[in-house]
């Protein structure tokens, strides 16, 4: 299983900045969709997305960007960010609450071993790649999980920005059973703006709620 080369060179600089959100396009909230307890705007990353943004999408998918708790959703698309797109959930006063960034990965299905062990390695690698200074970060748990009907592995931890701001981080590696094309979903959250009381609460932020609606096509 491999992560695209672009992660190692640019992901740490672009993927999870908690600084000012600039040069970003708003998601227009027009058609509402309900996915369990998530109400928001349907998003599809497939052939049309690939043509518009100049990227390859070997395994199309869709999800819902929640708008029921955070009304302002701002997006950075490829090539501004590695992979496909980063969705930022922003408070009314312009502060980042949480985000989710989708990056494709390729699984080596011919390799020996448990596929979940390979996903665990990808999740850990993605966690480290998303941080500018690994010495200021820690992974608290790496564990199996599920994203909708799909088996996945997540690494959850935290890191400190250069200004001392603590950011909670959840990196999830997921793929459809038997498929060689999967995703890394990188979720960041600021505890003071997202309402988190413990690190475990990152699974309830809008970025994680968006991930829960993900379905491959």
C-alpha positions, 0 to 999 in steps of 0.5 A: 500500500502506498501513499502518493508521493505528494504527501511526503513533500507538501502534505505537512505544509498544506493539509491541516493548517489551523491558521486564517482561512483564505482563498477558499470557496464556500459550499453553497447550502441549497440541497439538503440531505439527511445521512443518519443524524447528519444534515448537510450538502451532498458532495460527490468526488468522481468523474466530473470532479476529476475533470474539473480539478485535473486529478485522477479519481480511481475510486469515486465516492460521495459524502455529506458535508454537515451544515446542521451544526456549523453553517459555514463550510469552506473548501480548498480543492486540488491543486491547492491541496494534495489529494482531492479536497479539504473541507473546513467547518468554520464558526460564525466569527471565522474560527476553524472548528474542524476539517476533513481532507481526503487523499487517495491511497493505493493498496498492495493486495498482493502483499503478505499479511492482514490488510488491516495491518497495512491500513494501520501502517498507512494511518500512522504514516498519514498522521506523521505526514500531516504534522510539520514537527513530529517532535511536538506530536503524539499518537494516543491510539491506533485501532480498527474502526468502521466507516459506514460499511467499510473496515478501516484503521484510525490513528488519533492523537494531537500536535502543537502548532508553532504558536502553541495551539493544540490540535486534535488529529484523527487519520483514518485509512479506509478501503472497500473490501478487495479494492486496491484504491482507498482513501486517507481521511485526515480530520483536524479539530481545535478543542476550544472551538469544536466543543471537545472535552477530551481527545476521544471527542474528535469522533463527534466533530463535523469532520468525523460526521462527514466521514461517517456518511462516506460511501464508495461508488 
